[in-house]
């Protein structure tokens, strides 16, 4: 079974989780920048975090035979302080140049606020100037559909953006079709409280198809499971899906999207 874990936050996980991933055969992961559960108050705090993502975490992963890639960006939960956000955006390009950084992310919206939209536009502009892949965070719960549409509008307004190089994550039943119809990739997130269960994710695949889609755990400091993708695999097997379809969703699709970045080495 070949699996790529395309969205996981290992900075907040234990070494035992790396060991579990390795034993499960998951040897390629990508880690987007995210909110640590508190608001950082200086550009130095962000710089230290980006150093951790691009230097310390890959070394920790390598101890278990895992190749670790990262994404650099300002998470929407920290976009309300517009002056700090502008400072942080000045250091992001330096980290995007690193050999193990795949693009800008996760960026997007949280509360669909004006400041979040402004910061999103600025980060999309950086991505457009550099032709970077983009990984997008969509709001949770009742704000998801509105936020997803706002995000796609901002992306559409930047003529230099190729939708095929953008993945809009944390999609759900009411957003997947719109995301795919506009040419973007979409991600389904296995998170027990605010996102999908394995059964629900498989339901979405069955109704919306297996193209332009990946499934990830987004495991972080909250109640989450770094091996959640394996549970979705088993759910698909129980329902009679072929190994070819399973491999497409959990390996070939993320490999196809991520391989658009020359820094990504196809595993296996």
C-alpha positions as CSV (number, residue, x, y, z in Angstrom):
1,X,0.0,0.0,0.0
2,X,1.5,3.3,-1.1
3,X,0.4,6.4,0.8
4,X,1.5,10.0,0.8
5,X,0.3,12.0,3.8
6,X,-0.1,15.5,2.2
7,X,-1.2,17.6,5.1
8,X,-0.1,16.9,8.7
9,X,1.3,19.1,11.5
10,X,4.2,17.1,12.9
11,X,5.6,20.0,14.9
12,X,2.8,19.3,17.4
13,X,3.1,15.5,17.3
14,X,5.4,13.2,19.3
15,X,8.3,11.1,18.1
16,X,6.1,8.0,18.6
17,X,3.8,9.4,15.9
18,X,6.8,9.4,13.5
19,X,7.5,5.8,14.4
20,X,3.9,4.9,13.9
21,X,3.8,6.5,10.4
22,X,7.0,4.7,9.5
23,X,5.7,1.3,10.7
24,X,2.5,1.9,8.7
25,X,4.5,2.5,5.5
26,X,3.9,6.3,5.3
27,X,7.3,7.6,4.4
28,X,6.4,10.9,2.6
29,X,4.6,13.7,4.3
30,X,4.1,17.4,3.8
31,X,3.5,19.9,6.6
32,X,1.8,23.3,6.0
33,X,2.4,26.3,8.3
34,X,-0.4,26.6,10.8
35,X,-1.7,28.3,14.0
36,X,-0.1,26.9,17.1
37,X,-3.1,27.5,19.4
38,X,-1.9,31.0,20.4
39,X,-1.2,34.2,18.5
40,X,2.5,34.9,17.8
41,X,3.3,38.5,18.4
42,X,6.5,39.2,16.5
43,X,8.0,38.4,13.1
44,X,10.9,36.7,15.0
45,X,8.4,34.2,16.3
46,X,7.3,33.3,12.8
47,X,10.9,33.2,11.6
48,X,11.8,30.7,14.3
49,X,8.7,28.6,13.4
50,X,9.6,28.6,9.8
51,X,13.2,27.5,10.7
52,X,11.7,24.7,12.7
53,X,9.5,23.6,9.8
54,X,12.3,23.6,7.2
55,X,15.3,22.4,9.3
56,X,14.5,20.7,12.6
57,X,11.4,18.8,11.6
58,X,12.9,17.2,8.4
59,X,15.8,15.9,10.6
60,X,13.4,14.4,13.1
61,X,11.4,12.7,10.3
62,X,14.6,11.4,8.7
63,X,15.3,9.3,11.8
64,X,12.4,7.2,10.9
65,X,13.0,7.0,7.1
66,X,10.4,9.7,6.4
67,X,10.9,12.4,3.9
68,X,9.4,15.7,5.2
69,X,8.4,18.6,3.0
70,X,6.8,21.9,4.2
71,X,4.7,24.8,3.1
72,X,5.3,28.4,4.2
73,X,2.6,30.9,4.8
74,X,0.6,33.0,7.2
75,X,-2.4,31.1,8.6
76,X,-5.6,33.0,8.4
77,X,-6.1,32.8,12.2
78,X,-3.1,35.1,12.5
79,X,-4.1,37.5,9.8
80,X,-6.1,40.0,11.8
81,X,-3.0,42.1,12.9
82,X,-2.5,43.6,9.4
83,X,0.8,45.3,10.4
84,X,2.4,42.1,11.8
85,X,1.1,40.2,8.8
86,X,2.9,42.6,6.4
87,X,6.1,42.1,8.3
88,X,5.8,38.3,8.2
89,X,5.1,38.4,4.5
90,X,8.5,40.1,3.9
91,X,10.3,37.0,5.2
92,X,8.2,34.3,3.5
93,X,10.0,34.4,0.1
94,X,13.4,33.6,1.8
95,X,11.9,30.3,3.1
96,X,10.0,29.5,-0.1
97,X,13.5,29.3,-1.7
98,X,14.5,26.4,0.5
99,X,15.0,23.0,-1.1
100,X,12.2,21.2,0.9
101,X,9.5,23.8,0.6
102,X,6.8,23.0,-1.9
103,X,4.9,26.3,-2.0
104,X,2.8,28.7,0.0
105,X,0.3,27.4,2.5
106,X,-1.8,26.9,4.3
107,X,-3.3,30.2,3.5
108,X,-7.0,31.1,3.3
109,X,-9.8,32.3,5.5
110,X,-11.0,31.6,9.1
111,X,-13.8,34.1,9.9
112,X,-14.0,35.6,6.4
113,X,-13.0,39.0,7.7
114,X,-11.7,42.0,5.7
115,X,-8.2,41.6,7.1
116,X,-8.1,37.9,6.3
117,X,-9.1,38.7,2.8
118,X,-6.4,41.4,2.4
119,X,-3.7,39.0,3.7
120,X,-5.0,36.3,1.5
121,X,-4.7,38.5,-1.6
122,X,-1.1,39.5,-0.7
123,X,-0.1,35.9,-0.3
124,X,-1.7,34.9,-3.5
125,X,0.2,37.7,-5.2
126,X,3.5,36.3,-3.8
127,X,2.6,32.9,-5.1
128,X,1.7,34.3,-8.5
129,X,5.0,36.2,-8.8
130,X,7.0,33.1,-8.0
131,X,4.7,30.5,-9.7
132,X,4.4,28.6,-6.4
133,X,1.9,25.8,-5.6
134,X,-0.8,27.0,-3.2
135,X,-2.4,25.0,-0.3
136,X,-5.6,26.7,1.0
137,X,-7.4,26.4,4.3
138,X,-11.1,26.9,4.2
139,X,-13.2,28.0,7.2
140,X,-15.0,25.4,9.4
141,X,-18.6,24.7,10.0
142,X,-21.2,27.3,8.9
143,X,-18.8,29.7,7.2
144,X,-17.2,27.1,4.9
145,X,-19.3,27.6,1.8
146,X,-19.2,31.4,1.9
147,X,-15.5,31.3,2.7
148,X,-14.7,28.8,-0.1
149,X,-16.5,31.0,-2.6
150,X,-14.7,34.1,-1.4
151,X,-11.3,32.3,-1.7
152,X,-12.1,31.1,-5.2
153,X,-13.1,34.7,-6.2
154,X,-9.8,36.0,-4.9
155,X,-7.9,33.4,-6.8
156,X,-9.9,34.1,-10.0
157,X,-9.1,37.8,-9.8
158,X,-5.3,36.9,-10.0
159,X,-4.9,36.2,-13.7
160,X,-1.4,34.7,-13.2
161,X,-2.8,31.8,-11.0
162,X,-3.3,28.4,-12.7
163,X,-6.2,26.7,-10.8
164,X,-4.5,23.3,-11.4
165,X,-1.7,24.4,-9.1
166,X,-4.0,25.2,-6.2
167,X,-5.4,22.7,-3.7
168,X,-8.4,23.9,-1.6
169,X,-8.4,21.8,1.6
170,X,-10.9,20.8,4.2
171,X,-13.6,20.5,1.5
172,X,-17.0,19.0,2.3
173,X,-20.1,17.7,0.5
174,X,-21.4,21.2,-0.3
175,X,-18.0,22.5,-1.6
176,X,-16.3,19.7,-3.5
177,X,-18.2,20.1,-6.8
178,X,-17.8,23.9,-6.9
179,X,-14.0,23.5,-6.2
180,X,-13.5,20.9,-8.9
181,X,-15.7,22.7,-11.4
182,X,-13.5,25.7,-11.3
183,X,-10.4,23.6,-12.0
184,X,-8.9,23.5,-8.5
185,X,-7.9,20.4,-6.6
186,X,-9.6,19.7,-3.3
187,X,-8.7,17.9,-0.1
188,X,-10.8,16.0,2.4
189,X,-9.6,16.1,6.0
190,X,-10.1,13.3,8.5
191,X,-10.6,15.1,11.7
192,X,-13.0,13.8,14.3
193,X,-14.7,17.0,15.4
194,X,-14.8,19.8,12.9
195,X,-14.1,17.9,9.6
196,X,-14.7,14.4,8.1
197,X,-14.9,10.9,9.5
198,X,-13.4,8.2,7.2
199,X,-16.9,7.0,6.3
200,X,-18.0,10.5,5.4
201,X,-14.9,11.1,3.3
202,X,-15.5,7.9,1.4
203,X,-19.2,8.9,0.9
204,X,-17.9,12.2,-0.8
205,X,-15.5,10.3,-3.0
206,X,-18.3,8.0,-4.1
207,X,-20.6,10.9,-4.9
208,X,-18.1,13.3,-6.4
209,X,-15.5,11.0,-8.0
210,X,-11.8,10.3,-7.4
211,X,-10.3,13.0,-9.7
212,X,-8.7,16.1,-8.4
213,X,-8.9,15.0,-4.8
214,X,-6.8,13.8,-1.9
215,X,-7.5,12.7,1.6
216,X,-5.3,13.8,4.6
217,X,-5.3,13.7,8.4
218,X,-4.3,17.3,9.2
219,X,-3.2,15.8,12.6
220,X,-2.1,18.5,14.9
221,X,-2.3,19.5,18.6
222,X,-6.0,18.9,18.8
223,X,-7.9,15.6,19.0
224,X,-6.6,14.0,15.7
225,X,-5.0,10.9,14.3
226,X,-1.8,10.8,12.2
227,X,-2.9,7.4,10.9
228,X,-6.4,8.4,9.9
229,X,-5.7,7.8,6.2
230,X,-5.3,4.1,6.9
231,X,-8.8,4.1,8.4
232,X,-10.2,5.6,5.2
233,X,-8.3,3.0,3.2
234,X,-10.0,0.3,5.2
235,X,-13.4,1.9,4.8
236,X,-12.9,1.9,1.0
237,X,-11.9,-1.8,1.1
238,X,-14.9,-2.7,3.1
239,X,-17.1,-1.1,0.5
240,X,-15.5,-3.0,-2.3
241,X,-13.3,-0.3,-3.9
242,X,-10.4,-1.7,-5.9
243,X,-6.8,-1.3,-4.9
244,X,-6.3,0.8,-8.0
245,X,-8.8,3.4,-6.9
246,X,-7.5,3.4,-3.4
247,X,-3.9,3.9,-4.7
248,X,-5.1,6.7,-6.9
249,X,-6.6,8.7,-4.0
250,X,-3.9,8.1,-1.4
251,X,-0.8,8.0,-3.6
252,X,-1.2,8.9,-7.3
253,X,-3.4,12.0,-6.8
254,X,-1.2,13.7,-4.2
255,X,1.9,12.7,-6.2
256,X,0.4,14.2,-9.3
257,X,-0.4,17.5,-7.6
258,X,2.8,17.8,-5.5
259,X,5.0,16.8,-8.5
260,X,4.1,20.1,-10.1
261,X,6.9,21.4,-7.8
262,X,10.3,20.4,-9.0
263,X,11.5,20.0,-5.5
264,X,9.1,17.1,-4.8
265,X,10.7,13.7,-5.5
266,X,8.2,11.0,-6.4
267,X,8.5,8.3,-3.7
268,X,8.8,4.6,-4.5
